[in-house]
């Protein structure tokens, strides 16, 4: 199964990659942004899609 639709989610505070998620690149043009828990900051922070 090809993993072409996997994207990294990077914490905007500590800049570490904490999560991976899937994205439909045909229907979603913008970069993804989620509020996720960062285990290094020990709080919920914005996580944005990062380059592969």
Secondary structure by P-SEA (a helix, b strand, c coil): cccccbbbbbbccccccccccccccccccbbbbbbcccccccbbbbbccccc
